[in-house]
């Protein structure tokens, strides 16, 4: 079996990154505008989430040809953490603390295990 071309592996990752940026704004962006009515926040979030889905669905469709579904989900979760860390500090002005980074590192360690495939034992 030939390895997938780099673009086949990279494009889903870029689409997942973009979708996570949209979804982070959809889920948390309204927190900067707490004085606006809740219905406005809900409708704005749904509007933003539409663009998240236009990236997430193709990312998963294309990515499933080179990654397992479990790997895709793991990649998505790691990207979510990276995007959220930047968003929290930059947009909401709530920088992360050392324990947040330590927890993220443990999650990245778990992701490593998700992709780890030990060599088959030979008799």
N, C-alpha and C positions, 0 to 999 in steps of 0.2 A: 504494500500500500504506500503510495507516494504522499509525502507531507503536503498539507494544503498550502497554497501560495500565501505569502505574507499579507496581502490585501484581504484575503478571505478570513484571516485571523484578526486583522486590525480593524476592519470596518465595523464589525459588531461591537467592538470595544468602544470605538468613537461614538457610535449611535447610543450605546448604553450610557456613556458619559453625558452626552447631550440630553438624553431623557432624564437622567438624574438631576441635572441642573434645573430643568423645567419642573420636575416633581418637587424638588426642595423648595422652589419658589411657591408652588401651588400649596404645599402643606404648611410652610412656615413664614412665607413672605408677608402675610396679612398681620402677623404679630407686631410689625412695625407700625401698623395703622389700627390700633385697638379701638380708636374712637369711631371708626366707620361702622355702619350697621352690619350685623352678622350675616344677613342675607347677601349683602354686597361682597363680603369676604368669601362666602360659599360660591356665589356665581363666578367671581373672579378666579377662584381656585379651580373650578370646573373648566373654565375657559383655558387656563394655563395647562391643566392636565390633558386636554385634547392634544396639545403639541407634544406632551410627554409620550402619549400613546402612539403618535405618528412616528416616533423614533424607537420606542420600546418594542413594538410588534415586529418591525423589520429586523431589529437587532436580534431578537430571539429566533425569528424565522431563518435569517442568514447564519446566525451563530450556531444553530443546532446542527449545521452540516460539518462543523469543525470542533465543536465542544459538546460535551454531554449537557443535558438540562441542569444537572446538579452543578456542573462547572459554571454554566451561564449564570445561575442564581448566585453562586458564590462571588463571581466577578461583579455582578450587580450590587451585592451588599458591600463589597470593598469600595467600589466607586461611590456608593451612597455615603459611606463614612468620610471619604476624602472630600467629596463635594460639601457635605454638611459641615465638616470642620472649617473649611474656608468660608462658607456662608455664615456660620455662626459668628466668626470673628469679624469678617468684613462687613456684612450686611446688618446683622443684629447687634454688633458691638459686644458680643459675649465670647471672648476668647476661651479656648479650652485649657484645662489645667493638666498637670502631669499625670494624674490618675486617669483622665480621659484618654490621653495618649497611650498609657500602659494598657488600658482595656482594648484600645484599637489594635495595639501590637499583638495581643493575645488572639484577637479575631483574625488578624493576618496570619498568625501561626496556624489557626484552624483552617484557613483557606489553603495554606501550603499542604496540609494533610489531605485536603479535598483533591488536590491535583497530583499528589504523590502516588506513584504506582511502583511498588517494590518489584524487583526482578524476581522472576519465577525461580523457585528452588529447583536445582537439578539433582537428580539421584545419582 
